[in-house]
Amino acid sequence: MNFDKYFRVLIKSENCEGKEVPAIILADYIRSIQNITYITGDYIYKNNYRSGGNFPKKVKDSCKLIFKELKLGSIDATITIQQTNSTLFPEEEPVEGKIFDLTKEVIKTINYERNINEKLFDILPDEFRTNRILKEIDSVWPGKNSGYSIEMAYGWDEIIKFSPERKEVIQKAKNIRPMRYSGDLYGRIIDVRVDNRQKFEIDSTIGIVEGNYHTIQESKFKELLGHFVRISGMIEEKGNKVNIIINPEEESVGEIESIPLDKLTSFPDENMNLSYPLDVTVEWDNEESEYILTNDEFSLLGVAGNLKDAMAEIEVGVQFLYDEYLLEDDKKLTNKAIELKKRIAVLFGVE
């Protein structure tokens, strides 16, 4: 399928002396738009929100911006997403098209809507992602004294002018603390109330989370008490308290035997994303009142009284592999250790 979506950006000097636009302005703009495209692509791929670290290789490959045309002086550039023809499902539009369209809607919403946060949440239901987008766009959005202007058009759509008057609105929107995001929660249901409050509690990989189930889900929740589950819904963080609003669909709650680990939160400087999710088998030892987590691929083990700490032990094991094998010189490793290093390199997407 031929990919014919693109956007055009025009950056002009507003300086009365007619000075040319510095190249750093274009570089900052491209970096910002590229990062926004990564964020929307990460959402399209249904990945959980990441507060830092690199995006998965699949996301980067599907979001790579390239120049179709570039004129300098006053900067006039035509930019598109490099086509990979990747799809989420057979016989559907390439994922690049979906990423492009969502990015376009995000930029238009930021430029036109009065209540930016709510409108962004309508099209991308994840306040943590939209907050990152607002920070990115604010970094290049011209103010009244910036000395340059930016105009942007998607294909033959109307021109979007980055109005300096919107700068203050964007800054107010980015300063609103994010709390809600759409995602999956993994854990063990430890309490279910069958009164009219219809509350439940789950010991999850992010800690204890409370929620309310729907009436049609009552029998299912009673059956799943003490079992490991995946729950899809809107997760809300308020201080140290986390709640989840479950989607009403039947498939929103399901029993599981393992939990996917797709990023490490234990790295010193930033989260580290894995190139593919590790399959972590979960068990509950009723006699010892502890969780036992294992991964056969890399012989990992995590044991703790709550799921968050047990998963943290698995992460420590993965980080150990990274430090002791991936960063080690091959000359200091045995042949068997070198083979393990190659597998670890694949896990971390290191070529």
Secondary structure as UniProt FT lines:
FT   STRAND          7..13
FT   TURN            16..17
FT   HELIX           23..44
FT   TURN            45..46
FT   HELIX           57..63
FT   STRAND          65..71
FT   TURN            72..74
FT   STRAND          75..81
FT   TURN            90..91
FT   HELIX           95..112
FT   HELIX           116..123
FT   HELIX           127..140
FT   TURN            144..145
FT   STRAND          148..154
FT   TURN            155..156
FT   STRAND          160..161
FT   HELIX           164..166
FT   HELIX           167..174
FT   STRAND          180..192
FT   TURN            196..197
FT   STRAND          199..204
FT   TURN            205..206
FT   STRAND          207..212
FT   HELIX           215..217
FT   HELIX           218..224
FT   TURN            225..226
FT   STRAND          228..238
FT   TURN            239..240
FT   STRAND          241..246
FT   HELIX           250..252
FT   STRAND          253..255
FT   STRAND          258..264
FT   STRAND          272..285
FT   TURN            286..289
FT   STRAND          290..295
FT   TURN            296..299
FT   STRAND          300..304
FT   HELIX           307..321
FT   HELIX           322..326
FT   HELIX           330..332
FT   HELIX           335..347
FT   TURN            348..349
//
